[in-house]
Amino acid sequence: MRPLVGAYELIFSLYVTIHADENALRKAMITGARVTLKGGLGRQESLGFARPEAPFDIVSKTCGTAMTPSLHLTIQPGQVAAIETLRDTGDLTFELLAIGTGVDKNGEHQIQDKWRIVEPRSEWIKKLHEAGARNVLLLEVPLPIGDVLEGWEDIASGLKRAEDQYRNGDYHSCIGSCRTVIQELGYFRYKIEEWAGEPLRRLSSDRKGMTKGEREAALWAVLRHYTHQAHHGPSEGGVPDYSRADAHFVLSLTAAAVAHAQTAF
């Protein structure tokens, strides 16, 4: 496993033994392999199609020989997080379904062969460290803007708007949109416009007596308070400039709050 710009590359190094064949010339032209991953939970998922850096042929000859080709598969950080979930602190098994074209005395035909690679837990963790993948939190925050629950339309559209603004580099507007999302989320749950005041008051006066639900409301209220300066101009104490890191931080928290809240409905 090695790092790329914004991604990682899995490299499957192969050792192919080619047995001597005195009678006929046979060839296998390998185009790549479909990679399936099995983890500690007993589930399996398709990972993608690994390809050689250059096409390689396995050709039989009158004397035995060997070759060491490799197959390469680019994966995104989100896939690394998904692999960690699938692994569930255990080992990993990669199954490669090699695909190519075979040639023998009967002509050309499609060929497939299944190869299995077991990656022990300790070796996989070592590879994550070497590739720098363990230097970031392997956590995906879902953006709940697909199938919208009834009554959540304004919340979902606000979150989609914030995501668009983030992608376009309008970080100030992104944070302002996140404030609107959090405000509507609180209003949806508590049915009052000034829902954020009471959790903040309890947080300052009786934090030890707060229930789990009240503490979650306080989290929302604090996030709303943090984004407040993006909602106003400089004369009202607003902040005109926000960085990409600021917007990433706020959008991640907002999306996580919405996704978590949906599980309760």
Buried (B, 14 or more C-beta within 10 A) or exposed (E): BEEEEEEBBBEBEBEBEBEEBEEEEBBBBBEBBBBBBBBBEEEEBEBBBBBBEEEBEBBBEEEEEEEEBEBBBEBEBEBBBBBBBBBEEBBBBBBBBBBBBBBBEEEEEEBEEEBEEEBEEEEBBBBBEEBEBBEEEBEBBEBBBEEBEEEBEBBBBBBBBBBEBBEEEBBBBBBBBBBBBBBBBBBBBBEEEEBBEBBBEBBEEEEEEBEEEBEBBBBBBBBBEBBBBBBEEEEEEBBEEBEEEBBEBBBBBBBBBBBBBBEEE
